[in-house]
Amino acid sequence: MEPLTFALPKGRLQEEVLALLSEAGYATDADVGRRLVFQDRSGELRFIMAKPSDVPTYVEYGAAALGAVGLDVLREGNWDVLEPLGLNVGVCRLSLAGPAEWRDRNLRLHSGLRVASKYPRLAHDYFQAQGISAEIIYLDGSVELAPAVGLADLLVDMVQSGRTLVENGLVELQIILPSEAVLIVNRAAHKMQFARIEAIVDRLAAAVVRRKRMAV
């Protein structure tokens, strides 16, 4: 039987998702090094390493049957995939942030508001829902720099500990979207390999529950 392909996000989520898979009974190597394709020792799953923002593409187009990706990445795109399970790893939040003097300002009264973000769609949707007029400036990295150099007034970015904001003289103003890694599944694969995929979902769900119980 051919292994099911699972797209893993390279970077900070990689080790956390692999550890959860290991707890769910999938024997993965502790150190995958620079390998982009590898299998668990049972041969049940084949893993491919992808840039986090590319994981939904691999899953939607069927190059991978399953994947793990941050909810922020998933909501920023318009992906046609199933989302059966939150994995309770990679927990963070998408937040509006800026200099401390902006904390008590009414943004609806501020004309010409400029906001830097790696998440232009989510940022636009947030301000639109709030009835706030804002120009969204897309940046791919170092978003915290934008207010310091006058490129933007505020920023929308992922926050975990908040340390980076503090180091750059910024404060969190509003949480826009709580985020965590989620399991995603290709729709066609779910139909064709229903029993196998549901078994993986169930094992991961049980591992998540065990972790939550241990954390109490």
N, C-alpha and C positions, 0 to 999 in steps of 0.2 A: 504494500500500500504506500502510495506516495505521501510524503510528509506535507502537512499544511504549512503554507508560508505565512510568517508573522513578521510584520514590519515594525522594527524598533526605532525609537528616536535617538539619534546620536546625541551625546552631551549629558546634561545633568539627570535626565530621566532614565537613561539607559540602565544604569546599575540598579536603580530602585525597581524598575519593572522586571529585570532579570531576577532580582532577589525574590520578588513576589511570585514569579513563575516557578522558581525553585521551591518555595514554600507550598506551592500548589501541586508539586510532584513532578515537575519537568526538570530533569537533570541538565542544567546548563553549566558551561565552563565558567569558573570564577573570573578568568582573565581572557577576554576575546581578542585583546590586542588591536591590531589594525584590520582584522578580518571584516569584510563587508557581508559575507554570507557564511553561515555555519549552522549546524544542527544540534538539537539536544541529543543526549547520549542514547535515548531510546529510538531516535529517528522519527518520532511522531511529529515534531515541529522543525521547520527550517526557518532560520531567522535571517532577515536582511536588515542591514543598518542604513538608515536614511536620515537626511536632514529633517528635523521635526516638522517643518512646514510642508515637506514632501510626503510624509507618511499617509495623509488622507488621499493623495493622488494615487499612490501604489494600491491602496485598498479599494478605492472607488473603481479603478480601471481593471481590477482583477489580478494585478501582478502579485498581490498578497491577499490572502483570505481574511486575515485579521491584522490588527495593528493597535498600537498604544500611542496616544497623542494628548497633549494638553487641551483642556476644554477651550482655552483662549484661542488656540490655533484653529480648532474646529469651528468655533463660532465666527471667527474672522472670515472664513471661507464659506462657500455655499456647496457643501459636500453631500453627495447622495449616498450615505452609508448608514448602517444601523449602529446604535449606541446602546448596547445592552447592559453596560456595567461601568460604574465609577470605581476606580482602583484605589482611591484614598492614598495615593502617593503623588509627589510633585505638587503638594497643596500650596497654593499661593493666591494672589488676587490681582485683578486688573483695576488700577486705581487712577483717579485724577489727582495730580500733585502739582505743587508750585511753591513759590516763596511764601514764607509765613504771613506776610502782609496781605495775602489774598484770602486768608482763612475766612474772614467775615464779609467779604464783598458779595454783592448781589450780581451774579454774572449776567443776568438778563438785562441789566442796565449798562453793561460794558460793551461799547461799540468797538468793532475792529479786533475782537478777541482772536488770538492765534494760539493754536494748540499743536504741539509736536507729538507724534506717536508712530510706533511700529504697527499699530492696529487702526488704520484709518476708517475701516467700516464700523467697527465697534465704537470708536470715538464719535464718528458722525451720528450713529444711531442714538447714542447716549445724549448728545447735546440737542438733537432734534426732539427726542422725547421730553426733554426738560424745557423746551421752548426757548433755547439759547442759540443765538446766532454765533457761529464760530468757524474760522477757517482752519482746516486740518492740514498740517504739514507733515508729509510722510518722511520718516527717518528710519534707517535700518539698524542703527546702533548709536550708543552714547546719547540717548534721548535727554538725559539729565543736563547735558551741555546747553541745550537750546535756550532755556531761560537765562542762563548765565551770560550768553553772548548776544542776547536780544533777538534771537531768531523767533522765539515764541514766548508767550506769557506764561503758559501752563503746559503740562505734558500729561499724556495717558500712557501708562506702562505697567508691566507686571511688577508686583512687590511681593517679596517673601519676608525678609526680616525688617525691611525698611532702612537698613544700614546705609545703602548707597544713597538714598535720598538725604539722610542726615549728613553724610559726608559732603554732599553738594549743596548744603544749605536749603534743602527743600522739605516740605511736609506733605503728608497725605491729606487731601481735602475731601475725598469721597471714594468709597468702594463702588466700582461699577459692576464687576463680575467676579464672584468667588470661582476659583479654578482648581482643577486637579487633573491627573491623567485619567483618561477614559479608554475603555476597550471599544474599538470600532470593528465592524464586520462588513465584508462585501455582500451585497444583497443576493446576487446569484449564487455565490458560494454557500450562503446560509441555507438556501433552498436545496442545493445539490449535496451538501455535506452536513445536513441538519444535525444528525445525531452526534457526529464528531465535534462540531463547533459548540453545540449546546453542552457537551461534556466538558469542554475547555472552560466555557463560561461558568458552569456550576463549580468547577474546581477552583477557579480564581475567586468566585464569589465567596466560597467557603474560607479561602485564605484571607480575604479581606475581613470577614466577620471575626475570624480568630484573632487577627491583629487588633481589631477594635476592642474585643473583649479583654485582651492583654493590656491595652492602654488605659482601661478604666481603673 
